[in-house]
Amino acid sequence: MAIGRVLTPASGTLRRPPKYESERAIDLPDEVVTILSEHVRVHTPDGETSRWRVDEGGKPWHDNLVDYRGRSTRSDAGLAHKLHDLRHYFASGLIAAGCEVVTVQRAMGHASATTTLSTYAHLWPTAEDKSRAAGGEMAATVLATEASRAGWTAD
């Protein structure tokens, strides 16, 4: 099933030119493809999927149109979050999952890693965070080994 002309579940990749004539690929997990496919199926019982296309004459919506439709939808639904907040949520989630800078850069469509870092550097763990976590894991392993040898039990 295709949503408009941009999503093919077989590949799990969304391809369309975003703003400024650049292009990016967004790798979608199977779960997201399933959710989107079901949403379109439920909300287009007559099978007409053209209402899900986000383009104007074959081109992506202009920023102003996206903003207008986002504000209208947000207002109608009584939501406080902006559409752009989803980008930050996505980037933050990638970082929390351990993705490297270049991976996040590509997913966000940033021209350089500098752009990604200037926005999200504070979310990556510092060297101190990593060494503290590694030390904690080593200590836990040693304590668990000693406890096992001594026959200690947690009470």
CYANA upper distance limits for C-alpha pairs under 8 A (distance plus 0.5 A):
  1 MET  CA      7 LEU  CA      8.50
  1 MET  CA      8 THR  CA      6.94
  1 MET  CA      9 PRO  CA      7.19
  1 MET  CA     37 SER  CA      7.67
  2 ALA  CA      6 VAL  CA      7.33
  2 ALA  CA      7 LEU  CA      5.73
  2 ALA  CA      8 THR  CA      5.68
  2 ALA  CA      9 PRO  CA      7.75
  3 ILE  CA      7 LEU  CA      5.88
  3 ILE  CA      8 THR  CA      7.95
  3 ILE  CA     37 SER  CA      7.85
  3 ILE  CA     40 VAL  CA      7.90
  3 ILE  CA     49 THR  CA      6.90
  3 ILE  CA     50 SER  CA      8.46
  3 ILE  CA     52 TRP  CA      6.97
  3 ILE  CA     53 ARG  CA      7.56
  4 GLY  CA     49 THR  CA      6.41
  4 GLY  CA     50 SER  CA      6.06
  4 GLY  CA     51 ARG  CA      8.27
  4 GLY  CA     52 TRP  CA      6.32
  4 GLY  CA     53 ARG  CA      5.16
  4 GLY  CA     54 VAL  CA      8.43
  5 ARG  CA     53 ARG  CA      7.61
  6 VAL  CA     14 LEU  CA      6.35
  6 VAL  CA     15 ARG  CA      6.39
  6 VAL  CA     16 ARG  CA      6.76
  7 LEU  CA     12 GLY  CA      7.88
  7 LEU  CA     13 THR  CA      7.13
  7 LEU  CA     14 LEU  CA      5.52
  7 LEU  CA     15 ARG  CA      7.65
  8 THR  CA     12 GLY  CA      6.64
  8 THR  CA     13 THR  CA      7.23
  8 THR  CA     14 LEU  CA      7.63
  9 PRO  CA     13 THR  CA      7.91
  9 PRO  CA     30 ASP  CA      8.04
  9 PRO  CA     33 VAL  CA      6.48
  9 PRO  CA     34 THR  CA      8.49
 12 GLY  CA     27 ASP  CA      6.54
 12 GLY  CA     28 LEU  CA      5.64
 12 GLY  CA     29 PRO  CA      7.08
 12 GLY  CA     30 ASP  CA      7.06
 12 GLY  CA     33 VAL  CA      7.28
 13 THR  CA     25 ALA  CA      6.92
 13 THR  CA     26 ILE  CA      6.16
 13 THR  CA     27 ASP  CA      5.18
 13 THR  CA     28 LEU  CA      6.20
 14 LEU  CA     25 ALA  CA      6.32
 14 LEU  CA     26 ILE  CA      5.82
 14 LEU  CA     27 ASP  CA      7.14
 14 LEU  CA     28 LEU  CA      7.70
 15 ARG  CA     23 GLU  CA      8.01
 15 ARG  CA     24 ARG  CA      7.05
 15 ARG  CA     25 ALA  CA      5.66
 15 ARG  CA     26 ILE  CA      7.46
 16 ARG  CA     23 GLU  CA      6.86
 16 ARG  CA     24 ARG  CA      7.52
 16 ARG  CA     25 ALA  CA      8.05
 17 PRO  CA     21 GLU  CA      6.48
 17 PRO  CA     22 SER  CA      6.25
 17 PRO  CA     23 GLU  CA      4.93
 17 PRO  CA     24 ARG  CA      7.32
 17 PRO  CA     59 LYS  CA      8.29
 17 PRO  CA     60 PRO  CA      7.45
 18 PRO  CA     22 SER  CA      6.47
 18 PRO  CA     23 GLU  CA      6.32
 18 PRO  CA     24 ARG  CA      7.74
 18 PRO  CA     60 PRO  CA      6.78
 19 LYS  CA     60 PRO  CA      7.58
 19 LYS  CA     62 HIS  CA      7.95
 19 LYS  CA     63 ASP  CA      8.40
 24 ARG  CA    106 ARG  CA      8.09
 24 ARG  CA    107 ALA  CA      8.15
 24 ARG  CA    109 GLY  CA      6.62
 25 ALA  CA    107 ALA  CA      7.95
 26 ILE  CA    107 ALA  CA      6.76
 28 LEU  CA     32 VAL  CA      6.76
 28 LEU  CA     33 VAL  CA      7.13
 29 PRO  CA     33 VAL  CA      7.10
 30 ASP  CA     34 THR  CA      6.64
 31 GLU  CA     35 ILE  CA      6.69
 32 VAL  CA     36 LEU  CA      6.56
 33 VAL  CA     37 SER  CA      6.45
 34 THR  CA     38 GLU  CA      6.60
 35 ILE  CA     39 HIS  CA      6.62
 36 LEU  CA     40 VAL  CA      6.69
 37 SER  CA     41 ARG  CA      6.64
 38 GLU  CA     42 VAL  CA      6.58
 39 HIS  CA     43 HIS  CA      6.61
 40 VAL  CA     44 THR  CA      6.28
 40 VAL  CA     49 THR  CA      7.66
 40 VAL  CA     52 TRP  CA      8.18
 41 ARG  CA     45 PRO  CA      6.66
 41 ARG  CA     47 GLY  CA      7.71
 44 THR  CA     48 GLU  CA      6.40
 44 THR  CA     49 THR  CA      6.94
 49 THR  CA     53 ARG  CA      7.97
 54 VAL  CA     60 PRO  CA      6.79
 54 VAL  CA     61 TRP  CA      6.83
 55 ASP  CA     59 LYS  CA      5.57
 55 ASP  CA     60 PRO  CA      4.88
 55 ASP  CA     61 TRP  CA      5.67
 56 GLU  CA     60 PRO  CA      6.74
 56 GLU  CA     61 TRP  CA      6.48
 61 TRP  CA     65 LEU  CA      6.50
 61 TRP  CA     66 VAL  CA      6.65
 62 HIS  CA     66 VAL  CA      6.88
 63 ASP  CA     67 ASP  CA      6.57
 64 ASN  CA     68 TYR  CA      6.53
 65 LEU  CA     69 ARG  CA      6.55
 66 VAL  CA     70 GLY  CA      6.36
 67 ASP  CA     71 ARG  CA      6.53
 67 ASP  CA     83 LEU  CA      8.42
 68 TYR  CA     72 SER  CA      6.63
 69 ARG  CA     73 THR  CA      6.51
 70 GLY  CA     74 ARG  CA      6.45
 70 GLY  CA     82 LYS  CA      7.76
 70 GLY  CA     83 LEU  CA      6.63
 71 ARG  CA     75 SER  CA      6.47
 71 ARG  CA     82 LYS  CA      7.94
 72 SER  CA     76 ASP  CA      6.59
 73 THR  CA     77 ALA  CA      6.54
 74 ARG  CA     78 GLY  CA      6.42
 74 ARG  CA     79 LEU  CA      5.51
 74 ARG  CA     80 ALA  CA      7.42
 74 ARG  CA     81 HIS  CA      8.00
 74 ARG  CA     82 LYS  CA      7.85
 75 SER  CA     79 LEU  CA      6.82
 81 HIS  CA     85 ASP  CA      6.88
 82 LYS  CA     86 LEU  CA      8.00
 83 LEU  CA     87 ARG  CA      8.19
 84 HIS  CA     88 HIS  CA      7.52
 85 ASP  CA     89 TYR  CA      6.70
 86 LEU  CA     90 PHE  CA      6.54
 87 ARG  CA     91 ALA  CA      6.68
 87 ARG  CA    108 MET  CA      8.07
 88 HIS  CA     92 SER  CA      6.42
 89 TYR  CA     93 GLY  CA      6.56
 90 PHE  CA     94 LEU  CA      6.77
 91 ALA  CA     95 ILE  CA      6.80
 91 ALA  CA    104 VAL  CA      6.92
 91 ALA  CA    108 MET  CA      7.59
 91 ALA  CA    120 TYR  CA      8.46
 92 SER  CA     96 ALA  CA      6.59
 92 SER  CA    120 TYR  CA      8.13
 92 SER  CA    123 LEU  CA      7.59
 93 GLY  CA     97 ALA  CA      6.60
 94 LEU  CA     98 GLY  CA      7.08
 94 LEU  CA     99 CYS  CA      5.99
 94 LEU  CA    104 VAL  CA      7.13
 95 ILE  CA     99 CYS  CA      5.62
 95 ILE  CA    100 GLU  CA      7.63
 95 ILE  CA    104 VAL  CA      7.77
 95 ILE  CA    123 LEU  CA      7.34
 95 ILE  CA    124 TRP  CA      6.89
 96 ALA  CA    123 LEU  CA      8.13
 96 ALA  CA    124 TRP  CA      8.09
 99 CYS  CA    103 THR  CA      6.59
 99 CYS  CA    104 VAL  CA      7.07
100 GLU  CA    104 VAL  CA      6.96
101 VAL  CA    105 GLN  CA      6.52
101 VAL  CA    113 ALA  CA      6.98
101 VAL  CA    116 THR  CA      7.64
101 VAL  CA    117 LEU  CA      7.81
102 VAL  CA    106 ARG  CA      6.63
102 VAL  CA    113 ALA  CA      6.60
103 THR  CA    107 ALA  CA      6.73
104 VAL  CA    108 MET  CA      6.51
104 VAL  CA    116 THR  CA      7.78
105 GLN  CA    109 GLY  CA      6.54
105 GLN  CA    110 HIS  CA      5.71
105 GLN  CA    111 ALA  CA      8.06
105 GLN  CA    112 SER  CA      7.30
105 GLN  CA    113 ALA  CA      6.15
105 GLN  CA    115 THR  CA      8.37
105 GLN  CA    116 THR  CA      6.10
106 ARG  CA    110 HIS  CA      6.82
110 HIS  CA    115 THR  CA      6.80
110 HIS  CA    116 THR  CA      7.05
111 ALA  CA    115 THR  CA      7.67
112 SER  CA    116 THR  CA      7.49
113 ALA  CA    117 LEU  CA      6.56
114 THR  CA    118 SER  CA      6.45
115 THR  CA    119 THR  CA      6.96
116 THR  CA    120 TYR  CA      6.44
116 THR  CA    121 ALA  CA      7.94
117 LEU  CA    121 ALA  CA      5.03
120 TYR  CA    124 TRP  CA      7.95
125 PRO  CA    129 ASP  CA      6.14
125 PRO  CA    130 LYS  CA      7.02
126 THR  CA    130 LYS  CA      6.85
127 ALA  CA    131 SER  CA      6.64
128 GLU  CA    132 ARG  CA      6.44
129 ASP  CA    133 ALA  CA      6.65
130 LYS  CA    134 ALA  CA      6.58
131 SER  CA    135 GLY  CA      6.49
132 ARG  CA    136 GLY  CA      6.62
133 ALA  CA    137 GLU  CA      6.69
134 ALA  CA    138 MET  CA      6.73
135 GLY  CA    139 ALA  CA      6.63
136 GLY  CA    140 ALA  CA      6.59
137 GLU  CA    141 THR  CA      6.70
138 MET  CA    142 VAL  CA      6.74
139 ALA  CA    143 LEU  CA      6.54
140 ALA  CA    144 ALA  CA      6.46
141 THR  CA    145 THR  CA      6.62
142 VAL  CA    146 GLU  CA      6.65
143 LEU  CA    147 ALA  CA      6.43
144 ALA  CA    148 SER  CA      6.59
145 THR  CA    149 ARG  CA      6.76
146 GLU  CA    150 ALA  CA      6.58
147 ALA  CA    151 GLY  CA      6.40
147 ALA  CA    152 TRP  CA      5.41
147 ALA  CA    153 THR  CA      7.79
148 SER  CA    152 TRP  CA      6.73
